[in-house]
Amino acid sequence: MGLYSYKETNCYIFSENEYNKIYSFKDEINLGTRMYFNSYYYGKKKKHQKQMLDRIQTTIESDLSRSGFDKTYNNEFTFIFPVKKIQLKDEVVIRFLIPVESFYIEKREYSKPKYNFEKEYFEISLYEFEKLIIK
């Protein structure tokens, strides 16, 4: 009773400099961004797509108009997206974590490793990963 379902999207927007790191990493990279928003919808996909485009534009404009003080004294990255290449027997796979807030990583640093790609990860084949890259 009272249950409903919806689709949710978490969007992380990376600068060109950060994004370009994905083309040439050999082992592990951490992509960082401040630009993030969350969106969910119940109904029409087309309406949601337009809302997503509007939110992307608004998020980028907001980041570009940050004050000089904010750019100088606040952390450069709020979210970190860790990605690692792993050579398995006969294939290369990509392991990654969903972007996490950087302060959470810094707090964990004192008690255990930042990321444990042996135990905690999502994984896709290198072939599937390369399909996600915009060239």
KABEL-V283750 format. One record per residue. N is the residue number from 0. PHI is phi as a letter, one per 20 degrees, with the letter a starting at -180 (999 if undefined). Layout:
N/PHI
N/PHI
This chain:
0/999
1/m
2/e
3/b
4/c
5/b
6/d
7/c
8/c
9/d
10/d
11/d
12/d
13/d
14/f
15/g
16/f
17/f
18/f
19/f
20/f
21/f
22/f
23/c
24/f
25/e
26/c
27/b
28/c
29/c
30/e
31/c
32/b
33/d
34/e
35/b
36/b
37/c
38/b
39/b
40/b
41/d
42/d
43/f
44/f
45/f
46/f
47/f
48/f
49/f
50/f
51/f
52/f
53/f
54/f
55/f
56/f
57/f
58/f
59/f
60/f
61/f
62/f
63/f
64/e
65/g
66/f
67/g
68/f
69/f
70/f
71/e
72/d
73/e
74/g
75/f
76/c
77/e
78/c
79/d
80/d
81/e
82/c
83/b
84/e
85/c
86/e
87/e
88/h
89/c
90/b
91/d
92/c
93/d
94/d
95/b
96/d
97/f
98/g
99/c
100/f
101/f
102/f
103/f
104/f
105/f
106/f
107/f
108/g
109/f
110/d
111/b
112/g
113/g
114/c
115/d
116/f
117/e
118/c
119/c
120/a
121/d
122/b
123/c
124/f
125/g
126/g
127/f
128/f
129/f
130/f
131/e
132/f
133/e
134/d
